[in-house]
Amino acid sequence: MGYITELRKFIGSRPIISVGATILVINEQGQLLFQHRSDTNDWGLPGGSMELGETLEEVAIRELYEETGLVTDKVELVGVRSGPRYQFTYPNGDQTDSVIHLFHAQEVTGTLQINDDESFDLVYFSQDALPEKIEKRAHALLEELGTTIWALHNSFEIKD
């Protein structure tokens, strides 16, 4: 059982500060990987909360595998974001004030597949054809770091 789940047993749905990592995967065509989230029924970026004893890089790498089946050991910090735009209320009422560390997977291996119950689908989208309903925090990341994010495709590498 995860740290946040354990914490919620004591504090219920009250707001908490959640430190975590989101990871960007951009394919050779310059398309960004999104997950169709099962909890909110919108499109977000792979990522999640830090567990006790983890580094932020480990969070990004773990969440990438858990949510997409992809593997990387080469990540680069793109930015850190927090504040009102990153406050979020989950459908079950849990409130969080997210501190998001955005990483870029510089190379990935593996086969794209859903490994858990957090996603309905995994799809790469181009900058000019993004999904219509993007999760609030992912939308804020794209607005604030869009130029930086879309420039990352020049450093992407797929390993067989």
Contact map, one row per residue, 1 for C-alpha under 8 A:
1110110000000000000000000000000000000000000000000000000000000000000000000000000000000000000000000000000000000000000000000000000000000000000000000000000000000000
1111110000000000000000000000000000000000000000000010000000000000000000000000000000000000000000000000000000000000000000000000000000000000000000000000000000000000
1111111000000000000000000000000000000000000000000011000000000000000000000000000000000000000000000000000000000000000000000000000000000000000000000000000000000000
0111111100000000000000000000000000000000000000001010000000000000000000000000000000000000000000000000000000000000000000000000000000000000000000000000000000000000
1111111110000000000000000000000000000000000000000000000000000000000000000000000000000000000000000000000000000000000000000000000000000000000000000000000000000000
1111111111000000000000000000000000000000000000000000000000000000000000000000000000000000000000000000000000000000000000000000000000000000000000000000000000000000
0011111111100000000000000000000000000000000000000000000000000000000000000000000000000000000000000000000000000000000000000000000000000000000000000000000000000000
0001111111111000000000000000000000000000000000000000000000000000000000000000000000000000000000000000000000000000000000000000000000000000000000000000000000000000
0000111111110000000000000000000000000000000000000000000000000000000000000000000000000000000000000000000000000000000000000000000000000000000000000000000000000000
0000011111110000000000000000000000000000000000000000000000000000000000000000000000000000000000000000000000000000000000000000000000000000000000000000000000000000
0000001111111100000000000000000000000000000000000000000000000000000000000000000000000000000000000000000000000000000000000000000000000000000000000000000000000000
0000000111111100000000000000000000000000000000000000000000000000000000000000000000000000000001000000000000000000000000000000000000000000000000000000000000000000
0000000100111110000000000000000000000000000000000000000000000000000000000000000000000000000011100000000000000000000000000000000000000000000000000000000000000000
0000000000111111000000000000000000000000000000000000000000000000000000000000000000000000000001110000000000000000000000000000000000000000000000000000000000000000
0000000000001111100000000000000000000000000000000000000000000000000000000000000000000000000001111000000000000000000000000000000000000000000000000000000000000000
0000000000000111110000000000000000000000000000000000000000000000000000000000000000000000000000111000000000000000000000000000000000000000000000000000000000000000
0000000000000011111000000000000000000000000000000000000000000000000000000000000000000000000000011110000000000000000000000000000000000000000000000000000000000000
0000000000000001111100000000000000000000000000001100000000000000000000000000000000000000000000011110000000000000000000000000000000000000000000000000000000000000
0000000000000000111110000000000000000000000000001100000000000000000000000000000000000000000000000111100000000000000000000000000000000000000000000000000000000000
0000000000000000011111000000000000000000000000111100000100100000000000000000000000000000000000000111100000000000000000000000000000000000000000000000000000000000
0000000000000000001111100000000000000000000000111100000110110000000000000000000000000000000000000001111000000000000000000000000000000000000000000000000000000000
0000000000000000000111110000000000000000000011110000000000010000000000000000000000000000000000000001111000000000000000000000000000000000000000000000000000000000
0000000000000000000011111000000000000000000011100000000000011001000000000000000000000000000000000000011110000000000000000000000000000000000000000000000000000000
0000000000000000000001111100000110000000000011000000000000000000000000000000000000000000000000000000011110000000000000000000000000000000000000000000100000000000
0000000000000000000000111110000110000000000000000000000000000000000000000000000000000000000000000000000111000000000000000000000000000000000000000000000000000000
0000000000000000000000011111111110000000000000000000000000000000000000000000000000000000000000000000000010000000000000000001000000000000000000000000000110010000
0000000000000000000000001111111110000000000000000000000000000000000000000000000000000000000000000000000000000000000000000001000000000000000000000000000010011100
0000000000000000000000000111111000000000000000000000000000000000000000000000000000000000000000000000000000000000000000000000000000000000000000000000000010011100
0000000000000000000000000111111000000000000000000000000000000000000000000000000000000000000000000000000000000000000000000000000000000000000000000000000010000000
0000000000000000000000000111111100000000000000000000000000000000000000000000000000000000000000000000000000000000000000000000010000000000000000000000010011000000
0000000000000000000000000111111110000000000000000000000000000000000000000000000000000000000000000000000000000000000000000001111000000000000000000000000010000000
0000000000000000000000011110011111000000000000000000000000000000000000000000000000000000000000000000000000000000000000000001111000000000000000000000000000000000
0000000000000000000000011110001111100000000010000000000000000000000000000000000000000000000000000000000000000000000000000111100000000000000000000000000000000000
0000000000000000000000000000000111110000001111000000000000000000000000000000000000000000000000000000000000000000000000000111100000000000000000000000000000000000
0000000000000000000000000000000011111000001111000000000000000000000000000000000000000000000000000000000000000000000000111110000000000000000000000000000000000000
0000000000000000000000000000000001111100111100000000000000000000000000000000000000000000000000000000000000000000000000111110000000000000000000000000000000000000
0000000000000000000000000000000000111111111100000000000000000000000000000000000000000000000000000000000000000000000001111000000000000000000000000000000000000000
0000000000000000000000000000000000011111110000000000000000000000000000000000000000000000000000000000000000000000000011110000000000000000000000000000000000000000
0000000000000000000000000000000000001111100000000000000000000000000000000000000000000000011000000000000000000000000001000000000000000000000000000000000000000000
0000000000000000000000000000000000001111110000000000000000000000000000000000000000000000011000000000000000000000000000000000000000000010000000000000000000000000
0000000000000000000000000000000000011111111000000000000000000000000000000000000000000000000000000000000000000000000000000000000000000000000000000000000000000000
0000000000000000000000000000000000011101111100000000000000000000000000000000000000000000000000000000000000000000000000000000000000001110000000000000000000000000
0000000000000000000000000000000001111000111110000000000000000000000000000000000000000000000000000000000000000000000000000000000000101110000000000000000000000000
0000000000000000000000000000000001111000011111000000000000000000000000000000000000000000000000000000000000000000000000000000000000000110110000000000000000000000
0000000000000000000001110000000011100000001111100000000000000000000000000000000000000000000000000000000000000000000000000000000000000000010000000000000000000000
0000000000000000000001110000000001100000000111110000000000000011001100000000000000000000000000000000000000000000000000000000000000000000000000000000000000000000
0000000000000000000111100000000000000000000011111000000000110011001000000000000000000000000000000000000000000000000000000000000000000000000000000000000000000000
0000000000000000000111000000000000000000000001111100000000110010000000000000000000000000000000000000000000000000000000000000000000000000000000000000000000000000
0001000000000000011110000000000000000000000000111110000000100000000000000000000000000000000000000000000000000000000000000000000000000000000000000000000000000000
0000000000000000011110000000000000000000000000011111011100100000000000000000000000000000000000000000000000000000000000000000000000000000000000000000000000000000
0111000000000000000000000000000000000000000000001111110000100000000000000000000000000000000000000000000000000000000000000000000000000000000000000000000000000000
0010000000000000000000000000000000000000000000000111110000000000000000000000000000000000000000000000000000000000000000000000000000000000000000000000000000000000
0000000000000000000000000000000000000000000000000011111000000000000000000000000000000000000000000000000000000000000000000000000000000000000000000000000000000000
0000000000000000000000000000000000000000000000000111111101100000000000000000000000000000000000000000000000000000000000000000000000000000000000000000000000000000
0000000000000000000000000000000000000000000000000100111111100000000000000000000000000000000000000000000000000000000000000000000000000000000000000000000000000000
0000000000000000000110000000000000000000000000000100011111110000000000000000000000000000000000000000100000000000000000000000000000000000000000000000000000000000
0000000000000000000010000000000000000000000000000000001111111000000000000010000000000000000000000000001000000000000000000000000000000000000000000000000000000000
0000000000000000000000000000000000000000000000000000011111111100000000000000000000000000000000000000000000000000000000000000000000000000000000000000000000000000
0000000000000000000110000000000000000000000000111110011111111110000000000000000000000000000000000000000000000000000000000000000000000000000000000000000000000000
0000000000000000000011100000000000000000000000110000000111111111000000000000000000000000000000000000001000000000000000000000000000000000000000000000000000000000
0000000000000000000000100000000000000000000000000000000011111111100000111010000000000000000000000000000000000000000000000000000000000000000000000000000000000000
0000000000000000000000000000000000000000000000000000000001111111110000000000000000000000000000000000000000000000000000000000000000000000000000000000000000000000
0000000000000000000000000000000000000000000001110000000000111111111000000000000000000000000000000000000000000000000000000000000000000000000000000000000000000000
0000000000000000000000100000000000000000000001100000000000011111111111100000000000000000000000000000000000000000000000000000000000000000000000000000000000000000
0000000000000000000000000000000000000000000000000000000000001111111111100000000000000000000000000000000000000000001000000000000000000000000000000000000000000000
0000000000000000000000000000000000000000000000000000000000000111111110000000000000000000000000000000000000000000011100000000000000000000000000000000000000000000
0000000000000000000000000000000000000000000001100000000000000011111110000000000000000000000000000000000000000000111101100000000000000000000000000000000000000000
0000000000000000000000000000000000000000000001000000000000000001111111000000000000000000000000000000000000000001111000000100000000000000000000000000000000000000
0000000000000000000000000000000000000000000000000000000000000001111111100000000000000000000000000000000000000111111000000000000000000000000000000000000000000000
0000000000000000000000000000000000000000000000000000000000000001100111110000000000000000000000000000000000011111100000000000000000000000000000000000000000000000
0000000000000000000000000000000000000000000000000000000000001001100011111000000000000000000000000000000000011100000000000000000000000000000000000000000000000000
0000000000000000000000000000000000000000000000000000000000001000000001111110000000000000000000000000000011111000000000000000000000000000000000000000000000000000
0000000000000000000000000000000000000000000000000000000000001000000000111110000000000000000000000000000010100000000000000000000000000000000000000000000000000000
0000000000000000000000000000000000000000000000000000000000000000000000011111000000000000000000000000000011100000000000000000000000000000000000000000000000000000
0000000000000000000000000000000000000000000000000000000010001000000000011111100000000000000000000000001111000000000000000000000000000000000000000000000000000000
0000000000000000000000000000000000000000000000000000000000000000000000000111110000000000000000000000001111000000000000000000000000000000000000000000000000000000
0000000000000000000000000000000000000000000000000000000000000000000000000011111000000000000000000000111100000000000000000000000000000000000000000000000000000000
0000000000000000000000000000000000000000000000000000000000000000000000000001111100000000000000000000111100000000000000000000000000000000000000000001100000000000
0000000000000000000000000000000000000000000000000000000000000000000000000000111110000000000000000000111000000000000000000000000000000000000000000000000000000000
0000000000000000000000000000000000000000000000000000000000000000000000000000011111000000000000000011110000000000000000000000000000000000000000000000000000000000
0000000000000000000000000000000000000000000000000000000000000000000000000000001111100100000000000011110000000000000000000000000000000000000010000000000000000000
0000000000000000000000000000000000000000000000000000000000000000000000000000000111111100000000001111000000000000000000000000000000000000000000000000000000000000
0000000000000000000000000000000000000000000000000000000000000000000000000000000011111110000000001110000000000000000000000000000000000000000000000000000000000000
0000000000000000000000000000000000000000000000000000000000000000000000000000000001111110000000001000000000000000000000000000000000000000000000000000000000000000
0000000000000000000000000000000000000000000000000000000000000000000000000000000001111110000000000000000000000000000000000000000000000001100100000000000000000000
0000000000000000000000000000000000000000000000000000000000000000000000000000000011111111000000001110000000000000000000000000000000000001100100000000000000000000
0000000000000000000000000000000000000000000000000000000000000000000000000000000000111111100000111100000000000000000000000000000000000000100000000000000000000000
0000000000000000000000000000000000000000000000000000000000000000000000000000000000000111110000111100000000000000000000000000000000000001100000000000000000000000
0000000000000000000000000000000000000000000000000000000000000000000000000000000000000011111111110000000000000000000000000000000000000000000000000000000000000000
0000000000000000000000000000000000000011000000000000000000000000000000000000000000000001111111100000000000000000000000000000000000000000000000000000000000000000
0000000000000000000000000000000000000011000000000000000000000000000000000000000000000000111111000000000000000000000000000000000000000000000000000000000000000000
0000000000000000000000000000000000000000000000000000000000000000000000000000000000000000111111000000000000000000000000000000000000000000000000000000000000000000
0000000000001000000000000000000000000000000000000000000000000000000000000000000000000000111111100000000000000000000000000000000000000000000000000000000000000000
0000000000011110000000000000000000000000000000000000000000000000000000000000000000000000111111110000000000000000000000000000000000000000000000000000000000000000
0000000000001111000000000000000000000000000000000000000000000000000000000000000000000011110011111000000000000000000000000000000000000000000000000000000000000000
0000000000000111110000000000000000000000000000000000000000000000000000000000000000000011100001111100000000000000000000000000000000000000000000000000000000000000
0000000000000011110000000000000000000000000000000000000000000000000000000000000001110111000000111110000000000000000000000000000000000000000000000000000000000000
0000000000000000111100000000000000000000000000000000000000000000000000000000000001100111000000011111000000000000000000000000000000000000000000000000000000000000
0000000000000000111100000000000000000000000000000000000000000000000000000000000111100100000000001111100000000000000000000000000000000000000000000000000000000000
0000000000000000001111000000000000000000000000000000000000000000000000000000000111000000000000000111110000000000000000000000000000000000000000000000000000000000
0000000000000000001111000000000000000000000000000000000100000000000000000000111110000000000000000011111000000000000000000000000000000000000000000000000000000000
0000000000000000000011110000000000000000000000000000000000000000000000000000111110000000000000000001111100000000000000000000000000000000000000000000000000000000
0000000000000000000011110000000000000000000000000000000010010000000000000011111000000000000000000000111110000000000000000000000000000000000000000000000000000000
0000000000000000000000111000000000000000000000000000000000000000000000000011110000000000000000000000011111000000000000000000000000000000000000000000000100000000
0000000000000000000000111100000000000000000000000000000000000000000000011111000000000000000000000000001111110000000000000000000000000000000000000000000000010000
0000000000000000000000001000000000000000000000000000000000000000000000010111000000000000000000000000000111110000000000000000000000000000000000000000000000111000
0000000000000000000000000000000000000000000000000000000000000000000000011100000000000000000000000000000011111000000000000000000000000000000000000000000000011110
0000000000000000000000000000000000000000000000000000000000000000000001110000000000000000000000000000000011111100000000000000000000000000000000000000000000001110
0000000000000000000000000000000000000000000000000000000000000000000001110000000000000000000000000000000000111110000000000000000000000000000000000000000000000111
0000000000000000000000000000000000000000000000000000000000000000000011100000000000000000000000000000000000011111000000000000000000000000000000000000000000000001
0000000000000000000000000000000000000000000000000000000000000000000011000000000000000000000000000000000000001111100000000000000000000000000000000000000000000000
0000000000000000000000000000000000000000000000000000000000000000000111000000000000000000000000000000000000000111110000000100000000000000000000000000000000000000
0000000000000000000000000000000000000000000000000000000000000000001111000000000000000000000000000000000000000011111000000100000000000000000000000000000000000000
0000000000000000000000000000000000000000000000000000000000000000011110000000000000000000000000000000000000000001111110111100000000000000000000000000000000000000
0000000000000000000000000000000000000000000000000000000000000000111110000000000000000000000000000000000000000000111110000000000000000000000000000000000000000000
0000000000000000000000000000000000000000000000000000000000000000011000000000000000000000000000000000000000000000011111100000000000000000000000000000000000000000
0000000000000000000000000000000000000100000000000000000000000000000000000000000000000000000000000000000000000000011111110000000000000000000000000000000000000000
0000000000000000000000000000000000001110000000000000000000000000001000000000000000000000000000000000000000000000000111110000000000000000000000000000000000000000
0000000000000000000000000000000000111100000000000000000000000000001000000000000000000000000000000000000000000000010111111100000000000000000000000000000000000000
0000000000000000000000000000000000111100000000000000000000000000000000000000000000000000000000000000000000000000010011111100000000000000000000000000000000000000
0000000000000000000000000000000000111000000000000000000000000000000000000000000000000000000000000000000000000000010000111110000000000000000000000000000000000000
0000000000000000000000000000000011110000000000000000000000000000000100000000000000000000000000000000000000000001110000111111000000000000000000000000000000000000
0000000000000000000000000000000011110000000000000000000000000000000000000000000000000000000000000000000000000000000000001111100000000000000000000000000000000000
0000000000000000000000000110001111000000000000000000000000000000000000000000000000000000000000000000000000000000000000000111110000000000000000000000000000000000
0000000000000000000000000000001111000000000000000000000000000000000000000000000000000000000000000000000000000000000000000011111011100000000000000000000000000000
0000000000000000000000000000011100000000000000000000000000000000000000000000000000000000000000000000000000000000000000000001111111000000000000000000000000000000
0000000000000000000000000000001100000000000000000000000000000000000000000000000000000000000000000000000000000000000000000000111111000000000000000000010000000000
0000000000000000000000000000000000000000000000000000000000000000000000000000000000000000000000000000000000000000000000000000011111000000000000000000000000000000
0000000000000000000000000000000000000000000000000000000000000000000000000000000000000000000000000000000000000000000000000000111111100000000000000000000000000000
0000000000000000000000000000000000000000000000000000000000000000000000000000000000000000000000000000000000000000000000000000111111110000000000000000000000000000
0000000000000000000000000000000000000000001000000000000000000000000000000000000000000000000000000000000000000000000000000000100011111100000000000000000000000000
0000000000000000000000000000000000000000000000000000000000000000000000000000000000000000000000000000000000000000000000000000000001111100000000000000000000000000
0000000000000000000000000000000000000000011000000000000000000000000000000000000000000000000000000000000000000000000000000000000000111110000000000000000000000000
0000000000000000000000000000000000000000011100000000000000000000000000000000000000000000000000000000000000000000000000000000000000111111011000000000000000000000
0000000000000000000000000000000000000001011100000000000000000000000000000000000000000000000000000000000000000000000000000000000000001111111000000000000000000000
0000000000000000000000000000000000000000000000000000000000000000000000000000000000001101000000000000000000000000000000000000000000000111111100000000000000000000
0000000000000000000000000000000000000000000100000000000000000000000000000000000000001111000000000000000000000000000000000000000000000011111110000000000000000000
0000000000000000000000000000000000000000000110000000000000000000000000000000000000000000000000000000000000000000000000000000000000000111111111000000000000000000
0000000000000000000000000000000000000000000000000000000000000000000000000000000000000000000000000000000000000000000000000000000000000111111111100000000000000000
0000000000000000000000000000000000000000000000000000000000000000000000000000000000001100000000000000000000000000000000000000000000000001111111110000000000000000
0000000000000000000000000000000000000000000000000000000000000000000000000000000010000000000000000000000000000000000000000000000000000000111111111100000000000000
0000000000000000000000000000000000000000000000000000000000000000000000000000000000000000000000000000000000000000000000000000000000000000011111111100100000000000
0000000000000000000000000000000000000000000000000000000000000000000000000000000000000000000000000000000000000000000000000000000000000000001111111100000000000000
0000000000000000000000000000000000000000000000000000000000000000000000000000000000000000000000000000000000000000000000000000000000000000000111111100000000000000
0000000000000000000000000000000000000000000000000000000000000000000000000000000000000000000000000000000000000000000000000000000000000000000011111111100000000000
0000000000000000000000000000000000000000000000000000000000000000000000000000000000000000000000000000000000000000000000000000000000000000000011111111110000000000
0000000000000000000000000000000000000000000000000000000000000000000000000000000000000000000000000000000000000000000000000000000000000000000000001111111000000000
0000000000000000000000000000000000000000000000000000000000000000000000000000010000000000000000000000000000000000000000000000000000000000000000001111111100000000
0000000000000000000000010000000000000000000000000000000000000000000000000000010000000000000000000000000000000000000000000000000000000000000001001111111110000000
0000000000000000000000000000010000000000000000000000000000000000000000000000000000000000000000000000000000000000000000000000001000000000000000000111111110000000
0000000000000000000000000000000000000000000000000000000000000000000000000000000000000000000000000000000000000000000000000000000000000000000000000011111111000000
0000000000000000000000000100000000000000000000000000000000000000000000000000000000000000000000000000000100000000000000000000000000000000000000000001111111110000
0000000000000000000000000111111000000000000000000000000000000000000000000000000000000000000000000000000000000000000000000000000000000000000000000000111111110000
0000000000000000000000000000010000000000000000000000000000000000000000000000000000000000000000000000000000000000000000000000000000000000000000000000001111110000
0000000000000000000000000000000000000000000000000000000000000000000000000000000000000000000000000000000001000000000000000000000000000000000000000000000111111000
0000000000000000000000000111000000000000000000000000000000000000000000000000000000000000000000000000000011100000000000000000000000000000000000000000000111111100
0000000000000000000000000011000000000000000000000000000000000000000000000000000000000000000000000000000001110000000000000000000000000000000000000000000000111110
0000000000000000000000000011000000000000000000000000000000000000000000000000000000000000000000000000000000111000000000000000000000000000000000000000000000011111
0000000000000000000000000000000000000000000000000000000000000000000000000000000000000000000000000000000000111000000000000000000000000000000000000000000000001111
0000000000000000000000000000000000000000000000000000000000000000000000000000000000000000000000000000000000001100000000000000000000000000000000000000000000000111
